Amino acid sequence: MLEMGETKKKGYPKGFWVCGCTEIFERLAYYLGRSLILIFVTASVATGGLGLSKGQGATMQSLLTAFAYLGPLLGGVIADRYIGGR
């Protein structure tokens, strides 16, 4: 029970909402960017695209996804083994 004069805290702090919204928009930009790159790569040259096949576009999109996850892993190994904490 609450004592006289005490108030109950409601909801989440503002920092939670800032971090949550930042993460949502970061993910939105990542997946939207992936999709738009695929559309641009496979669109015909006449419409402003690169005119590559759907298979080549899918390969490029999968490589983008792989490097997005493997790049930080490789960077972490280099930092831990060769650069060290500074």
N, CA, C and O atoms as a Maestro MAE file, in Angstrom:
{
 s_m_m2io_version
 :::
 2.0.0
}

f_m_ct {
 s_m_title
 :::
 protein
 m_atom[344] {
  # First column is atom index #
  i_m_mmod_type
  r_m_x_coord
  r_m_y_coord
  r_m_z_coord
  i_m_residue_number
  s_m_chain_name
  s_m_pdb_residue_name
  s_m_pdb_atom_name
  i_m_atomic_number
  :::
  1 25 0.823 -1.186 0.000 1 A "MET " " N  " 7
  2 3 0.000 0.000 0.000 1 A "MET " " CA " 6
  3 2 0.868 1.251 0.000 1 A "MET " " C  " 6
  4 15 1.960 1.270 0.567 1 A "MET " " O  " 8
  5 25 0.374 2.263 -0.627 2 A "LEU " " N  " 7
  6 3 1.087 3.535 -0.673 2 A "LEU " " CA " 6
  7 2 0.761 4.352 0.571 2 A "LEU " " C  " 6
  8 15 -0.374 4.392 1.045 2 A "LEU " " O  " 8
  9 25 1.785 4.988 1.067 3 A "GLU " " N  " 7
  10 3 1.600 5.884 2.210 3 A "GLU " " CA " 6
  11 2 1.025 7.202 1.713 3 A "GLU " " C  " 6
  12 15 1.031 7.488 0.516 3 A "GLU " " O  " 8
  13 25 0.541 7.982 2.632 4 A "MET " " N  " 7
  14 3 -0.020 9.292 2.313 4 A "MET " " CA " 6
  15 2 1.052 10.174 1.671 4 A "MET " " C  " 6
  16 15 2.148 10.278 2.221 4 A "MET " " O  " 8
  17 25 0.785 10.794 0.559 5 A "GLY " " N  " 7
  18 3 1.724 11.683 -0.111 5 A "GLY " " CA " 6
  19 2 2.601 10.997 -1.140 5 A "GLY " " C  " 6
  20 15 3.270 11.680 -1.915 5 A "GLY " " O  " 8
  21 25 2.625 9.664 -1.178 6 A "GLU " " N  " 7
  22 3 3.426 8.949 -2.169 6 A "GLU " " CA " 6
  23 2 2.628 8.803 -3.464 6 A "GLU " " C  " 6
  24 15 1.404 8.678 -3.456 6 A "GLU " " O  " 8
  25 25 3.339 8.823 -4.534 7 A "THR " " N  " 7
  26 3 2.672 8.626 -5.822 7 A "THR " " CA " 6
  27 2 3.229 7.385 -6.482 7 A "THR " " C  " 6
  28 15 4.401 7.047 -6.314 7 A "THR " " O  " 8
  29 25 2.395 6.726 -7.218 8 A "LYS " " N  " 7
  30 3 2.811 5.532 -7.930 8 A "LYS " " CA " 6
  31 2 3.324 5.939 -9.309 8 A "LYS " " C  " 6
  32 15 2.663 6.685 -10.031 8 A "LYS " " O  " 8
  33 25 4.505 5.443 -9.666 9 A "LYS " " N  " 7
  34 3 5.092 5.763 -10.953 9 A "LYS " " CA " 6
  35 2 4.384 4.954 -12.035 9 A "LYS " " C  " 6
  36 15 4.204 3.743 -11.902 9 A "LYS " " O  " 8
  37 25 3.985 5.638 -13.106 10 A "LYS " " N  " 7
  38 3 3.268 4.973 -14.192 10 A "LYS " " CA " 6
  39 2 4.099 4.986 -15.459 10 A "LYS " " C  " 6
  40 15 4.804 5.957 -15.734 10 A "LYS " " O  " 8
  41 25 4.020 3.924 -16.224 11 A "GLY " " N  " 7
  42 3 4.632 3.868 -17.545 11 A "GLY " " CA " 6
  43 2 6.138 3.702 -17.529 11 A "GLY " " C  " 6
  44 15 6.756 3.445 -16.495 11 A "GLY " " O  " 8
  45 25 6.697 3.857 -18.704 12 A "TYR " " N  " 7
  46 3 8.126 3.698 -18.910 12 A "TYR " " CA " 6
  47 2 8.794 5.071 -18.950 12 A "TYR " " C  " 6
  48 15 8.139 6.070 -19.246 12 A "TYR " " O  " 8
  49 25 10.083 5.127 -18.655 13 A "PRO " " N  " 7
  50 3 10.788 6.415 -18.747 13 A "PRO " " CA " 6
  51 2 10.931 6.860 -20.201 13 A "PRO " " C  " 6
  52 15 10.788 6.058 -21.124 13 A "PRO " " O  " 8
  53 25 11.215 8.148 -20.392 14 A "LYS " " N  " 7
  54 3 11.323 8.696 -21.752 14 A "LYS " " CA " 6
  55 2 12.463 8.049 -22.531 14 A "LYS " " C  " 6
  56 15 12.358 7.858 -23.742 14 A "LYS " " O  " 8
  57 25 13.543 7.713 -21.847 15 A "GLY " " N  " 7
  58 3 14.674 7.078 -22.516 15 A "GLY " " CA " 6
  59 2 14.303 5.758 -23.169 15 A "GLY " " C  " 6
  60 15 14.834 5.405 -24.222 15 A "GLY " " O  " 8
  61 25 13.381 5.027 -22.536 16 A "PHE " " N  " 7
  62 3 12.911 3.763 -23.117 16 A "PHE " " CA " 6
  63 2 12.254 4.021 -24.466 16 A "PHE " " C  " 6
  64 15 12.506 3.299 -25.431 16 A "PHE " " O  " 8
  65 25 11.418 5.042 -24.534 17 A "TRP " " N  " 7
  66 3 10.713 5.339 -25.774 17 A "TRP " " CA " 6
  67 2 11.666 5.851 -26.844 17 A "TRP " " C  " 6
  68 15 11.492 5.551 -28.024 17 A "TRP " " O  " 8
  69 25 12.667 6.618 -26.443 18 A "VAL " " N  " 7
  70 3 13.656 7.099 -27.412 18 A "VAL " " CA " 6
  71 2 14.424 5.923 -27.995 18 A "VAL " " C  " 6
  72 15 14.580 5.824 -29.212 18 A "VAL " " O  " 8
  73 25 14.904 5.033 -27.138 19 A "CYS " " N  " 7
  74 3 15.651 3.860 -27.618 19 A "CYS " " CA " 6
  75 2 14.767 2.946 -28.459 19 A "CYS " " C  " 6
  76 15 15.199 2.447 -29.498 19 A "CYS " " O  " 8
  77 25 13.539 2.726 -28.016 20 A "GLY " " N  " 7
  78 3 12.619 1.860 -28.752 20 A "GLY " " CA " 6
  79 2 12.294 2.404 -30.131 20 A "GLY " " C  " 6
  80 15 12.313 1.664 -31.115 20 A "GLY " " O  " 8
  81 25 11.995 3.694 -30.207 21 A "CYS " " N  " 7
  82 3 11.670 4.300 -31.502 21 A "CYS " " CA " 6
  83 2 12.888 4.330 -32.416 21 A "CYS " " C  " 6
  84 15 12.765 4.130 -33.624 21 A "CYS " " O  " 8
  85 25 14.060 4.577 -31.846 22 A "THR " " N  " 7
  86 3 15.287 4.558 -32.650 22 A "THR " " CA " 6
  87 2 15.503 3.182 -33.257 22 A "THR " " C  " 6
  88 15 15.835 3.066 -34.437 22 A "THR " " O  " 8
  89 25 15.318 2.144 -32.462 23 A "GLU " " N  " 7
  90 3 15.495 0.776 -32.961 23 A "GLU " " CA " 6
  91 2 14.467 0.439 -34.041 23 A "GLU " " C  " 6
  92 15 14.802 -0.199 -35.038 23 A "GLU " " O  " 8
  93 25 13.230 0.861 -33.849 24 A "ILE " " N  " 7
  94 3 12.185 0.601 -34.841 24 A "ILE " " CA " 6
  95 2 12.528 1.263 -36.172 24 A "ILE " " C  " 6
  96 15 12.429 0.630 -37.223 24 A "ILE " " O  " 8
  97 25 12.934 2.539 -36.132 25 A "PHE " " N  " 7
  98 3 13.242 3.241 -37.370 25 A "PHE " " CA " 6
  99 2 14.527 2.722 -38.013 25 A "PHE " " C  " 6
  100 15 14.650 2.732 -39.238 25 A "PHE " " O  " 8
  101 25 15.480 2.270 -37.207 26 A "GLU " " N  " 7
  102 3 16.702 1.682 -37.761 26 A "GLU " " CA " 6
  103 2 16.376 0.402 -38.520 26 A "GLU " " C  " 6
  104 15 16.871 0.203 -39.629 26 A "GLU " " O  " 8
  105 25 15.560 -0.459 -37.947 27 A "ARG " " N  " 7
  106 3 15.153 -1.704 -38.619 27 A "ARG " " CA " 6
  107 2 14.338 -1.400 -39.863 27 A "ARG " " C  " 6
  108 15 14.512 -2.048 -40.896 27 A "ARG " " O  " 8
  109 25 13.440 -0.407 -39.772 28 A "LEU " " N  " 7
  110 3 12.625 -0.020 -40.925 28 A "LEU " " CA " 6
  111 2 13.524 0.430 -42.073 28 A "LEU " " C  " 6
  112 15 13.313 0.026 -43.217 28 A "LEU " " O  " 8
  113 25 14.518 1.257 -41.784 29 A "ALA " " N  " 7
  114 3 15.420 1.739 -42.816 29 A "ALA " " CA " 6
  115 2 16.232 0.597 -43.419 29 A "ALA " " C  " 6
  116 15 16.455 0.563 -44.629 29 A "ALA " " O  " 8
  117 25 16.671 -0.334 -42.583 30 A "TYR " " N  " 7
  118 3 17.472 -1.458 -43.078 30 A "TYR " " CA " 6
  119 2 16.667 -2.322 -44.048 30 A "TYR " " C  " 6
  120 15 17.120 -2.594 -45.160 30 A "TYR " " O  " 8
  121 25 15.488 -2.751 -43.635 31 A "TYR " " N  " 7
  122 3 14.694 -3.634 -44.490 31 A "TYR " " CA " 6
  123 2 14.133 -2.902 -45.705 31 A "TYR " " C  " 6
  124 15 14.031 -3.487 -46.782 31 A "TYR " " O  " 8
  125 25 13.775 -1.649 -45.549 32 A "LEU " " N  " 7
  126 3 13.304 -0.873 -46.685 32 A "LEU " " CA " 6
  127 2 14.433 -0.651 -47.685 32 A "LEU " " C  " 6
  128 15 14.225 -0.742 -48.895 32 A "LEU " " O  " 8
  129 25 15.625 -0.362 -47.178 33 A "GLY " " N  " 7
  130 3 16.783 -0.183 -48.053 33 A "GLY " " CA " 6
  131 2 17.123 -1.448 -48.816 33 A "GLY " " C  " 6
  132 15 17.443 -1.394 -50.004 33 A "GLY " " O  " 8
  133 25 17.056 -2.588 -48.140 34 A "ARG " " N  " 7
  134 3 17.303 -3.867 -48.820 34 A "ARG " " CA " 6
  135 2 16.322 -4.081 -49.961 34 A "ARG " " C  " 6
  136 15 16.707 -4.476 -51.062 34 A "ARG " " O  " 8
  137 25 15.052 -3.816 -49.687 35 A "SER " " N  " 7
  138 3 14.023 -4.024 -50.707 35 A "SER " " CA " 6
  139 2 14.184 -3.051 -51.866 35 A "SER " " C  " 6
  140 15 14.031 -3.437 -53.025 35 A "SER " " O  " 8
  141 25 14.487 -1.805 -51.567 36 A "LEU " " N  " 7
  142 3 14.639 -0.818 -52.639 36 A "LEU " " CA " 6
  143 2 15.867 -1.106 -53.498 36 A "LEU " " C  " 6
  144 15 15.846 -0.872 -54.707 36 A "LEU " " O  " 8
  145 25 16.928 -1.608 -52.888 37 A "ILE " " N  " 7
  146 3 18.103 -1.987 -53.675 37 A "ILE " " CA " 6
  147 2 17.741 -3.111 -54.637 37 A "ILE " " C  " 6
  148 15 18.148 -3.085 -55.798 37 A "ILE " " O  " 8
  149 25 16.984 -4.095 -54.171 38 A "LEU " " N  " 7
  150 3 16.571 -5.198 -55.041 38 A "LEU " " CA " 6
  151 2 15.719 -4.681 -56.200 38 A "LEU " " C  " 6
  152 15 15.900 -5.106 -57.341 38 A "LEU " " O  " 8
  153 25 14.804 -3.778 -55.917 39 A "ILE " " N  " 7
  154 3 13.959 -3.226 -56.977 39 A "ILE " " CA " 6
  155 2 14.801 -2.430 -57.972 39 A "ILE " " C  " 6
  156 15 14.606 -2.551 -59.182 39 A "ILE " " O  " 8
  157 25 15.738 -1.613 -57.472 40 A "PHE " " N  " 7
  158 3 16.585 -0.816 -58.347 40 A "PHE " " CA " 6
  159 2 17.473 -1.692 -59.232 40 A "PHE " " C  " 6
  160 15 17.635 -1.413 -60.420 40 A "PHE " " O  " 8
  161 25 18.038 -2.731 -58.664 41 A "VAL " " N  " 7
  162 3 18.962 -3.592 -59.404 41 A "VAL " " CA " 6
  163 2 18.232 -4.367 -60.501 41 A "VAL " " C  " 6
  164 15 18.781 -4.566 -61.585 41 A "VAL " " O  " 8
  165 25 17.008 -4.805 -60.230 42 A "THR " " N  " 7
  166 3 16.287 -5.630 -61.205 42 A "THR " " CA " 6
  167 2 15.414 -4.815 -62.162 42 A "THR " " C  " 6
  168 15 14.881 -5.377 -63.119 42 A "THR " " O  " 8
  169 25 15.255 -3.526 -61.935 43 A "ALA " " N  " 7
  170 3 14.452 -2.706 -62.850 43 A "ALA " " CA " 6
  171 2 15.211 -2.536 -64.166 43 A "ALA " " C  " 6
  172 15 16.441 -2.563 -64.202 43 A "ALA " " O  " 8
  173 25 14.462 -2.364 -65.220 44 A "SER " " N  " 7
  174 3 15.103 -2.224 -66.535 44 A "SER " " CA " 6
  175 2 15.845 -0.894 -66.621 44 A "SER " " C  " 6
  176 15 15.561 0.049 -65.882 44 A "SER " " O  " 8
  177 25 16.797 -0.846 -67.538 45 A "VAL " " N  " 7
  178 3 17.602 0.361 -67.717 45 A "VAL " " CA " 6
  179 2 16.719 1.521 -68.182 45 A "VAL " " C  " 6
  180 15 16.954 2.672 -67.815 45 A "VAL " " O  " 8
  181 25 15.702 1.211 -68.990 46 A "ALA " " N  " 7
  182 3 14.812 2.249 -69.503 46 A "ALA " " CA " 6
  183 2 14.053 2.956 -68.373 46 A "ALA " " C  " 6
  184 15 13.700 4.128 -68.501 46 A "ALA " " O  " 8
  185 25 13.804 2.249 -67.274 47 A "THR " " N  " 7
  186 3 13.081 2.861 -66.152 47 A "THR " " CA " 6
  187 2 14.027 3.401 -65.085 47 A "THR " " C  " 6
  188 15 13.582 3.851 -64.029 47 A "THR " " O  " 8
  189 25 15.336 3.358 -65.358 48 A "GLY " " N  " 7
  190 3 16.295 3.927 -64.421 48 A "GLY " " CA " 6
  191 2 17.013 2.925 -63.546 48 A "GLY " " C  " 6
  192 15 17.782 3.320 -62.670 48 A "GLY " " O  " 8
  193 25 16.786 1.639 -63.756 49 A "GLY " " N  " 7
  194 3 17.445 0.612 -62.954 49 A "GLY " " CA " 6
  195 2 18.727 0.122 -63.607 49 A "GLY " " C  " 6
  196 15 19.197 0.701 -64.587 49 A "GLY " " O  " 8
  197 25 19.285 -0.942 -63.060 50 A "LEU " " N  " 7
  198 3 20.507 -1.517 -63.616 50 A "LEU " " CA " 6
  199 2 20.233 -2.600 -64.644 50 A "LEU " " C  " 6
  200 15 21.111 -2.925 -65.443 50 A "LEU " " O  " 8
  201 25 19.029 -3.167 -64.640 51 A "GLY " " N  " 7
  202 3 18.653 -4.158 -65.644 51 A "GLY " " CA " 6
  203 2 19.246 -5.539 -65.431 51 A "GLY " " C  " 6
  204 15 19.359 -6.303 -66.390 51 A "GLY " " O  " 8
  205 25 19.628 -5.886 -64.216 52 A "LEU " " N  " 7
  206 3 20.172 -7.219 -63.941 52 A "LEU " " CA " 6
  207 2 19.028 -8.211 -63.745 52 A "LEU " " C  " 6
  208 15 17.880 -7.818 -63.536 52 A "LEU " " O  " 8
  209 25 19.354 -9.496 -63.817 53 A "SER " " N  " 7
  210 3 18.329 -10.528 -63.645 53 A "SER " " CA " 6
  211 2 17.896 -10.603 -62.181 53 A "SER " " C  " 6
  212 15 18.566 -10.082 -61.289 53 A "SER " " O  " 8
  213 25 16.772 -11.258 -61.962 54 A "LYS " " N  " 7
  214 3 16.277 -11.414 -60.589 54 A "LYS " " CA " 6
  215 2 17.224 -12.257 -59.747 54 A "LYS " " C  " 6
  216 15 17.375 -12.017 -58.549 54 A "LYS " " O  " 8
  217 25 17.857 -13.234 -60.365 55 A "GLY " " N  " 7
  218 3 18.829 -14.069 -59.650 55 A "GLY " " CA " 6
  219 2 20.031 -13.263 -59.182 55 A "GLY " " C  " 6
  220 15 20.490 -13.413 -58.049 55 A "GLY " " O  " 8
  221 25 20.541 -12.400 -60.070 56 A "GLN " " N  " 7
  222 3 21.668 -11.546 -59.686 56 A "GLN " " CA " 6
  223 2 21.259 -10.555 -58.594 56 A "GLN " " C  " 6
  224 15 22.029 -10.269 -57.678 56 A "GLN " " O  " 8
  225 25 20.049 -10.043 -58.707 57 A "GLY " " N  " 7
  226 3 19.561 -9.124 -57.684 57 A "GLY " " CA " 6
  227 2 19.415 -9.812 -56.337 57 A "GLY " " C  " 6
  228 15 19.760 -9.237 -55.304 57 A "GLY " " O  " 8
  229 25 18.911 -11.028 -56.339 58 A "ALA " " N  " 7
  230 3 18.767 -11.782 -55.098 58 A "ALA " " CA " 6
  231 2 20.130 -12.103 -54.487 58 A "ALA " " C  " 6
  232 15 20.292 -12.088 -53.267 58 A "ALA " " O  " 8
  233 25 21.110 -12.394 -55.353 59 A "THR " " N  " 7
  234 3 22.467 -12.648 -54.866 59 A "THR " " CA " 6
  235 2 23.046 -11.402 -54.214 59 A "THR " " C  " 6
  236 15 23.666 -11.485 -53.154 59 A "THR " " O  " 8
  237 25 22.847 -10.251 -54.840 60 A "MET " " N  " 7
  238 3 23.348 -9.000 -54.268 60 A "MET " " CA " 6
  239 2 22.682 -8.695 -52.930 60 A "MET " " C  " 6
  240 15 23.337 -8.244 -51.990 60 A "MET " " O  " 8
  241 25 21.381 -8.943 -52.853 61 A "GLN " " N  " 7
  242 3 20.664 -8.690 -51.604 61 A "GLN " " CA " 6
  243 2 21.133 -9.639 -50.509 61 A "GLN " " C  " 6
  244 15 21.282 -9.225 -49.359 61 A "GLN " " O  " 8
  245 25 21.367 -10.890 -50.841 62 A "SER " " N  " 7
  246 3 21.829 -11.844 -49.828 62 A "SER " " CA " 6
  247 2 23.251 -11.522 -49.379 62 A "SER " " C  " 6
  248 15 23.581 -11.704 -48.207 62 A "SER " " O  " 8
  249 25 24.094 -11.048 -50.288 63 A "LEU " " N  " 7
  250 3 25.444 -10.644 -49.900 63 A "LEU " " CA " 6
  251 2 25.417 -9.413 -48.997 63 A "LEU " " C  " 6
  252 15 26.196 -9.318 -48.049 63 A "LEU " " O  " 8
  253 25 24.531 -8.483 -49.287 64 A "LEU " " N  " 7
  254 3 24.374 -7.308 -48.432 64 A "LEU " " CA " 6
  255 2 23.987 -7.725 -47.014 64 A "LEU " " C  " 6
  256 15 24.535 -7.211 -46.039 64 A "LEU " " O  " 8
  257 25 23.046 -8.655 -46.905 65 A "THR " " N  " 7
  258 3 22.619 -9.142 -45.601 65 A "THR " " CA " 6
  259 2 23.756 -9.873 -44.892 65 A "THR " " C  " 6
  260 15 23.967 -9.685 -43.694 65 A "THR " " O  " 8
  261 25 24.486 -10.702 -45.629 66 A "ALA " " N  " 7
  262 3 25.595 -11.444 -45.021 66 A "ALA " " CA " 6
  263 2 26.672 -10.502 -44.511 66 A "ALA " " C  " 6
  264 15 27.166 -10.675 -43.397 66 A "ALA " " O  " 8
  265 25 27.045 -9.503 -45.310 67 A "PHE " " N  " 7
  266 3 28.092 -8.569 -44.881 67 A "PHE " " CA " 6
  267 2 27.622 -7.667 -43.755 67 A "PHE " " C  " 6
  268 15 28.432 -7.225 -42.940 67 A "PHE " " O  " 8
  269 25 26.316 -7.384 -43.693 68 A "ALA " " N  " 7
  270 3 25.795 -6.561 -42.595 68 A "ALA " " CA " 6
  271 2 25.950 -7.277 -41.259 68 A "ALA " " C  " 6
  272 15 26.124 -6.627 -40.228 68 A "ALA " " O  " 8
  273 25 25.890 -8.605 -41.261 69 A "TYR " " N  " 7
  274 3 26.047 -9.359 -40.020 69 A "TYR " " CA " 6
  275 2 27.486 -9.820 -39.791 69 A "TYR " " C  " 6
  276 15 27.924 -9.910 -38.644 69 A "TYR " " O  " 8
  277 25 28.224 -10.112 -40.855 70 A "LEU " " N  " 7
  278 3 29.585 -10.606 -40.702 70 A "LEU " " CA " 6
  279 2 30.615 -9.487 -40.546 70 A "LEU " " C  " 6
  280 15 31.677 -9.704 -39.963 70 A "LEU " " O  " 8
  281 25 30.315 -8.301 -41.057 71 A "GLY " " N  " 7
  282 3 31.237 -7.177 -40.946 71 A "GLY " " CA " 6
  283 2 31.561 -6.807 -39.506 71 A "GLY " " C  " 6
  284 15 32.738 -6.699 -39.163 71 A "GLY " " O  " 8
  285 25 30.560 -6.609 -38.650 72 A "PRO " " N  " 7
  286 3 30.867 -6.300 -37.251 72 A "PRO " " CA " 6
  287 2 31.599 -7.436 -36.535 72 A "PRO " " C  " 6
  288 15 32.409 -7.185 -35.643 72 A "PRO " " O  " 8
  289 25 31.319 -8.677 -36.919 73 A "LEU " " N  " 7
  290 3 32.018 -9.808 -36.319 73 A "LEU " " CA " 6
  291 2 33.503 -9.770 -36.679 73 A "LEU " " C  " 6
  292 15 34.360 -9.941 -35.812 73 A "LEU " " O  " 8
  293 25 33.801 -9.548 -37.948 74 A "LEU " " N  " 7
  294 3 35.183 -9.438 -38.396 74 A "LEU " " CA " 6
  295 2 35.873 -8.231 -37.751 74 A "LEU " " C  " 6
  296 15 37.025 -8.322 -37.326 74 A "LEU " " O  " 8
  297 25 35.169 -7.113 -37.683 75 A "GLY " " N  " 7
  298 3 35.726 -5.926 -37.039 75 A "GLY " " CA " 6
  299 2 36.020 -6.153 -35.564 75 A "GLY " " C  " 6
  300 15 37.015 -5.646 -35.046 75 A "GLY " " O  " 8
  301 25 35.172 -6.903 -34.886 76 A "GLY " " N  " 7
  302 3 35.402 -7.220 -33.481 76 A "GLY " " CA " 6
  303 2 36.624 -8.092 -33.282 76 A "GLY " " C  " 6
  304 15 37.390 -7.889 -32.340 76 A "GLY " " O  " 8
  305 25 36.811 -9.062 -34.163 77 A "VAL " " N  " 7
  306 3 37.991 -9.928 -34.068 77 A "VAL " " CA " 6
  307 2 39.260 -9.115 -34.293 77 A "VAL " " C  " 6
  308 15 40.239 -9.273 -33.564 77 A "VAL " " O  " 8
  309 25 39.244 -8.249 -35.294 78 A "ILE " " N  " 7
  310 3 40.417 -7.408 -35.556 78 A "ILE " " CA " 6
  311 2 40.693 -6.490 -34.369 78 A "ILE " " C  " 6
  312 15 41.843 -6.337 -33.957 78 A "ILE " " O  " 8
  313 25 39.655 -5.887 -33.826 79 A "ALA " " N  " 7
  314 3 39.842 -4.991 -32.683 79 A "ALA " " CA " 6
  315 2 40.355 -5.728 -31.469 79 A "ALA " " C  " 6
  316 15 41.229 -5.216 -30.768 79 A "ALA " " O  " 8
  317 25 39.842 -6.910 -31.198 80 A "ASP " " N  " 7
  318 3 40.262 -7.666 -30.019 80 A "ASP " " CA " 6
  319 2 41.686 -8.209 -30.145 80 A "ASP " " C  " 6
  320 15 42.455 -8.170 -29.185 80 A "ASP " " O  " 8
  321 25 42.029 -8.706 -31.312 81 A "ARG " " N  " 7
  322 3 43.336 -9.354 -31.474 81 A "ARG " " CA " 6
  323 2 44.464 -8.401 -31.800 81 A "ARG " " C  " 6
  324 15 45.581 -8.584 -31.317 81 A "ARG " " O  " 8
  325 25 44.202 -7.393 -32.603 82 A "TYR " " N  " 7
  326 3 45.293 -6.567 -33.122 82 A "TYR " " CA " 6
  327 2 45.319 -5.147 -32.570 82 A "TYR " " C  " 6
  328 15 46.393 -4.620 -32.279 82 A "TYR " " O  " 8
  329 25 44.168 -4.526 -32.424 83 A "ILE " " N  " 7
  330 3 44.139 -3.126 -31.984 83 A "ILE " " CA " 6
  331 2 44.137 -3.033 -30.467 83 A "ILE " " C  " 6
  332 15 44.910 -2.271 -29.886 83 A "ILE " " O  " 8
  333 25 43.277 -3.802 -29.832 84 A "GLY " " N  " 7
  334 3 43.207 -3.803 -28.367 84 A "GLY " " CA " 6
  335 2 42.432 -2.607 -27.841 84 A "GLY " " C  " 6
  336 15 42.048 -1.710 -28.591 84 A "GLY " " O  " 8
  337 25 42.212 -2.618 -26.527 85 A "GLY " " N  " 7
  338 3 41.472 -1.526 -25.889 85 A "GLY " " CA " 6
  339 2 42.349 -0.294 -25.733 85 A "GLY " " C  " 6
  340 15 43.496 -0.387 -25.296 85 A "GLY " " O  " 8
  341 25 41.807 0.846 -26.089 86 A "ARG " " N  " 7
  342 3 42.566 2.100 -25.961 86 A "ARG " " CA " 6
  343 2 41.750 3.107 -25.206 86 A "ARG " " C  " 6
  344 15 42.204 4.230 -24.988 86 A "ARG " " O  " 8
  :::
 }
 m_bond[343] {
  # First column is bond index #
  i_m_from
  i_m_to
  i_m_order
  :::
  1 1 2 1
  2 2 3 1
  3 3 4 2
  4 3 5 1
  5 5 6 1
  6 6 7 1
  7 7 8 2
  8 7 9 1
  9 9 10 1
  10 10 11 1
  11 11 12 2
  12 11 13 1
  13 13 14 1
  14 14 15 1
  15 15 16 2
  16 15 17 1
  17 17 18 1
  18 18 19 1
  19 19 20 2
  20 19 21 1
  21 21 22 1
  22 22 23 1
  23 23 24 2
  24 23 25 1
  25 25 26 1
  26 26 27 1
  27 27 28 2
  28 27 29 1
  29 29 30 1
  30 30 31 1
  31 31 32 2
  32 31 33 1
  33 33 34 1
  34 34 35 1
  35 35 36 2
  36 35 37 1
  37 37 38 1
  38 38 39 1
  39 39 40 2
  40 39 41 1
  41 41 42 1
  42 42 43 1
  43 43 44 2
  44 43 45 1
  45 45 46 1
  46 46 47 1
  47 47 48 2
  48 47 49 1
  49 49 50 1
  50 50 51 1
  51 51 52 2
  52 51 53 1
  53 53 54 1
  54 54 55 1
  55 55 56 2
  56 55 57 1
  57 57 58 1
  58 58 59 1
  59 59 60 2
  60 59 61 1
  61 61 62 1
  62 62 63 1
  63 63 64 2
  64 63 65 1
  65 65 66 1
  66 66 67 1
  67 67 68 2
  68 67 69 1
  69 69 70 1
  70 70 71 1
  71 71 72 2
  72 71 73 1
  73 73 74 1
  74 74 75 1
  75 75 76 2
  76 75 77 1
  77 77 78 1
  78 78 79 1
  79 79 80 2
  80 79 81 1
  81 81 82 1
  82 82 83 1
  83 83 84 2
  84 83 85 1
  85 85 86 1
  86 86 87 1
  87 87 88 2
  88 87 89 1
  89 89 90 1
  90 90 91 1
  91 91 92 2
  92 91 93 1
  93 93 94 1
  94 94 95 1
  95 95 96 2
  96 95 97 1
  97 97 98 1
  98 98 99 1
  99 99 100 2
  100 99 101 1
  101 101 102 1
  102 102 103 1
  103 103 104 2
  104 103 105 1
  105 105 106 1
  106 106 107 1
  107 107 108 2
  108 107 109 1
  109 109 110 1
  110 110 111 1
  111 111 112 2
  112 111 113 1
  113 113 114 1
  114 114 115 1
  115 115 116 2
  116 115 117 1
  117 117 118 1
  118 118 119 1
  119 119 120 2
  120 119 121 1
  121 121 122 1
  122 122 123 1
  123 123 124 2
  124 123 125 1
  125 125 126 1
  126 126 127 1
  127 127 128 2
  128 127 129 1
  129 129 130 1
  130 130 131 1
  131 131 132 2
  132 131 133 1
  133 133 134 1
  134 134 135 1
  135 135 136 2
  136 135 137 1
  137 137 138 1
  138 138 139 1
  139 139 140 2
  140 139 141 1
  141 141 142 1
  142 142 143 1
  143 143 144 2
  144 143 145 1
  145 145 146 1
  146 146 147 1
  147 147 148 2
  148 147 149 1
  149 149 150 1
  150 150 151 1
  151 151 152 2
  152 151 153 1
  153 153 154 1
  154 154 155 1
  155 155 156 2
  156 155 157 1
  157 157 158 1
  158 158 159 1
  159 159 160 2
  160 159 161 1
  161 161 162 1
  162 162 163 1
  163 163 164 2
  164 163 165 1
  165 165 166 1
  166 166 167 1
  167 167 168 2
  168 167 169 1
  169 169 170 1
  170 170 171 1
  171 171 172 2
  172 171 173 1
  173 173 174 1
  174 174 175 1
  175 175 176 2
  176 175 177 1
  177 177 178 1
  178 178 179 1
  179 179 180 2
  180 179 181 1
  181 181 182 1
  182 182 183 1
  183 183 184 2
  184 183 185 1
  185 185 186 1
  186 186 187 1
  187 187 188 2
  188 187 189 1
  189 189 190 1
  190 190 191 1
  191 191 192 2
  192 191 193 1
  193 193 194 1
  194 194 195 1
  195 195 196 2
  196 195 197 1
  197 197 198 1
  198 198 199 1
  199 199 200 2
  200 199 201 1
  201 201 202 1
  202 202 203 1
  203 203 204 2
  204 203 205 1
  205 205 206 1
  206 206 207 1
  207 207 208 2
  208 207 209 1
  209 209 210 1
  210 210 211 1
  211 211 212 2
  212 211 213 1
  213 213 214 1
  214 214 215 1
  215 215 216 2
  216 215 217 1
  217 217 218 1
  218 218 219 1
  219 219 220 2
  220 219 221 1
  221 221 222 1
  222 222 223 1
  223 223 224 2
  224 223 225 1
  225 225 226 1
  226 226 227 1
  227 227 228 2
  228 227 229 1
  229 229 230 1
  230 230 231 1
  231 231 232 2
  232 231 233 1
  233 233 234 1
  234 234 235 1
  235 235 236 2
  236 235 237 1
  237 237 238 1
  238 238 239 1
  239 239 240 2
  240 239 241 1
  241 241 242 1
  242 242 243 1
  243 243 244 2
  244 243 245 1
  245 245 246 1
  246 246 247 1
  247 247 248 2
  248 247 249 1
  249 249 250 1
  250 250 251 1
  251 251 252 2
  252 251 253 1
  253 253 254 1
  254 254 255 1
  255 255 256 2
  256 255 257 1
  257 257 258 1
  258 258 259 1
  259 259 260 2
  260 259 261 1
  261 261 262 1
  262 262 263 1
  263 263 264 2
  264 263 265 1
  265 265 266 1
  266 266 267 1
  267 267 268 2
  268 267 269 1
  269 269 270 1
  270 270 271 1
  271 271 272 2
  272 271 273 1
  273 273 274 1
  274 274 275 1
  275 275 276 2
  276 275 277 1
  277 277 278 1
  278 278 279 1
  279 279 280 2
  280 279 281 1
  281 281 282 1
  282 282 283 1
  283 283 284 2
  284 283 285 1
  285 285 286 1
  286 286 287 1
  287 287 288 2
  288 287 289 1
  289 289 290 1
  290 290 291 1
  291 291 292 2
  292 291 293 1
  293 293 294 1
  294 294 295 1
  295 295 296 2
  296 295 297 1
  297 297 298 1
  298 298 299 1
  299 299 300 2
  300 299 301 1
  301 301 302 1
  302 302 303 1
  303 303 304 2
  304 303 305 1
  305 305 306 1
  306 306 307 1
  307 307 308 2
  308 307 309 1
  309 309 310 1
  310 310 311 1
  311 311 312 2
  312 311 313 1
  313 313 314 1
  314 314 315 1
  315 315 316 2
  316 315 317 1
  317 317 318 1
  318 318 319 1
  319 319 320 2
  320 319 321 1
  321 321 322 1
  322 322 323 1
  323 323 324 2
  324 323 325 1
  325 325 326 1
  326 326 327 1
  327 327 328 2
  328 327 329 1
  329 329 330 1
  330 330 331 1
  331 331 332 2
  332 331 333 1
  333 333 334 1
  334 334 335 1
  335 335 336 2
  336 335 337 1
  337 337 338 1
  338 338 339 1
  339 339 340 2
  340 339 341 1
  341 341 342 1
  342 342 343 1
  343 343 344 2
  :::
 }
}
